[in-house]
Amino acid sequence: MKKLLMVLVVMAVALPALVLAQQCKEPDKVDLKPGMKVVAQWQGDNWWLAKINAINKGRFNVTYSDNTKGMNKKKEQVAYYIYDKSGTPPPCFKEGDKVVAQWKGDSWWKARIEKIKGSDADITYSDGEKGTRKLTDMVRDPW
């Protein structure tokens, strides 16, 4: 009986971690291409949803969700928004990770993950504001 109980405890701890590992994908394995939906730096710590128009010599031209253009962005200024409705898994995150997280609407800000609670995370934005966001509403900080 003790062995069965120990096996059940191990399964209860290990199985959720295994399932989570299979449901996420690291963004650094994704090649950025024209047409991809991304989060791109606008000014300072403020980032916006955008679409890559062109890539030239490692620089990115994007169109932000409000139709303004972002020209000649460095790779560090473009983070792939890996989660989409086609079933692509979200990135794997852990507490302490630096991310760019959705703030309001199409506006995203640099943040740090304080605590992960299932599919949500408590975060602290770069200006000190705190919030809770879905893991699918953040991308790894490209720096």
C-alpha positions as CSV (number, residue, x, y, z in Angstrom):
1,M,0.0,0.0,0.0
2,K,2.9,2.4,0.8
3,K,4.5,1.7,-2.6
4,L,1.2,2.5,-4.4
5,L,0.8,5.7,-2.4
6,M,4.4,6.7,-3.2
7,V,3.9,6.0,-6.9
8,L,0.7,8.1,-6.9
9,V,2.5,11.0,-5.2
10,V,5.3,10.8,-7.7
11,M,2.9,10.8,-10.6
12,A,0.9,13.7,-9.2
13,V,4.1,15.8,-9.0
14,A,5.8,14.6,-12.3
15,L,2.8,14.4,-14.6
16,P,1.8,18.1,-14.6
17,A,5.4,19.1,-15.2
18,L,5.6,16.7,-18.1
19,V,2.4,17.9,-19.6
20,L,3.5,21.5,-19.2
21,A,6.8,20.7,-20.9
22,Q,5.0,19.3,-23.9
23,Q,2.7,22.3,-24.1
24,C,5.3,25.0,-24.5
25,K,8.0,25.8,-27.0
26,E,11.1,28.0,-26.7
27,P,10.9,31.1,-29.0
28,D,14.6,31.1,-29.9
29,K,14.0,28.2,-32.2
30,V,11.7,30.2,-34.5
31,D,13.0,32.0,-37.6
32,L,11.5,35.5,-38.0
33,K,10.0,36.0,-41.5
34,P,8.0,38.6,-43.3
35,G,4.3,38.3,-42.5
36,M,4.8,37.0,-38.9
37,K,2.9,38.6,-36.1
38,V,5.3,40.0,-33.5
39,V,5.6,42.3,-30.6
40,A,8.1,45.1,-31.6
41,Q,9.6,47.8,-29.5
42,W,8.0,51.2,-30.1
43,Q,9.7,53.6,-27.6
44,G,11.6,52.8,-24.4
45,D,9.9,49.9,-22.6
46,N,6.7,50.2,-24.6
47,W,6.1,47.5,-27.2
48,W,3.2,47.0,-29.6
49,L,1.7,44.3,-31.7
50,A,3.1,44.5,-35.2
51,K,3.6,42.5,-38.4
52,I,7.0,42.1,-40.1
53,N,7.0,43.6,-43.6
54,A,10.6,43.1,-44.6
55,I,13.9,42.0,-43.3
56,N,17.0,43.6,-44.8
57,K,20.6,42.8,-43.5
58,G,19.2,41.7,-40.2
59,R,17.0,44.8,-39.7
60,F,13.3,44.6,-39.5
61,N,10.6,46.9,-41.0
62,V,7.3,46.4,-39.2
63,T,3.8,47.8,-39.3
64,Y,2.3,48.3,-35.8
65,S,-1.4,47.5,-35.1
66,D,-2.3,51.2,-35.4
67,N,-0.8,51.2,-39.0
68,T,2.2,53.3,-38.1
69,K,5.6,52.0,-39.5
70,G,8.6,50.9,-37.6
71,M,11.7,51.1,-39.8
72,N,15.1,49.5,-39.4
73,K,14.5,47.7,-36.1
74,K,17.3,45.6,-34.6
75,K,16.6,41.9,-33.8
76,E,16.6,42.9,-30.1
77,Q,13.7,45.2,-30.8
78,V,11.5,42.4,-32.2
79,A,10.1,39.5,-30.1
80,Y,8.2,36.8,-31.8
81,Y,4.7,36.5,-30.6
82,I,4.8,32.7,-30.6
83,Y,1.3,32.0,-29.3
84,D,-1.4,32.1,-31.9
85,K,-4.8,30.5,-32.5
86,S,-3.4,27.9,-34.8
87,G,-2.4,25.9,-31.8
88,T,1.3,26.9,-31.5
89,P,2.2,26.3,-27.9
90,P,3.3,29.3,-25.8
91,P,6.9,29.8,-24.6
92,C,8.1,28.0,-21.5
93,F,8.5,30.4,-18.7
94,K,9.8,30.3,-15.1
95,E,9.8,32.6,-12.2
96,G,12.4,35.4,-12.6
97,D,12.2,35.4,-16.4
98,K,12.3,38.8,-18.1
99,V,9.4,39.1,-20.6
100,V,7.5,41.6,-22.6
101,A,3.9,41.3,-21.4
102,Q,0.6,42.6,-22.7
103,W,-0.5,45.6,-20.7
104,K,-3.7,47.1,-22.2
105,G,-5.0,46.5,-25.7
106,D,-2.1,46.2,-28.2
107,S,0.3,47.9,-25.8
108,W,3.0,45.6,-24.2
109,W,5.7,46.5,-21.6
110,K,8.8,44.9,-20.3
111,A,8.2,42.9,-17.1
112,R,9.5,40.2,-14.8
113,I,7.7,37.0,-13.8
114,E,7.3,36.9,-10.0
115,K,5.1,33.8,-9.6
116,I,3.6,31.3,-12.0
117,K,0.1,30.0,-11.1
118,G,-1.0,27.4,-13.7
119,S,-1.6,29.3,-17.0
120,D,-1.2,32.7,-15.3
121,A,1.7,34.6,-13.9
122,D,2.1,37.5,-11.4
123,I,4.4,40.0,-13.0
124,T,6.0,43.3,-12.2
125,Y,6.2,45.8,-15.1
126,S,9.4,47.9,-15.6
127,D,7.7,50.9,-14.0
128,G,6.9,48.9,-10.8
129,E,3.2,48.3,-11.6
130,K,2.1,44.8,-10.7
131,G,-0.5,42.6,-12.5
132,T,-1.5,39.1,-13.4
133,R,-1.4,37.9,-17.1
134,K,-1.9,34.7,-19.0
135,L,1.4,33.1,-20.0
136,T,0.1,33.3,-23.6
137,D,0.0,37.1,-23.3
138,M,3.8,37.5,-22.9
139,V,6.9,36.8,-24.9
140,R,10.5,36.3,-23.7
141,D,12.4,39.6,-23.5
142,P,14.8,39.3,-26.5
143,W,17.8,40.8,-24.6
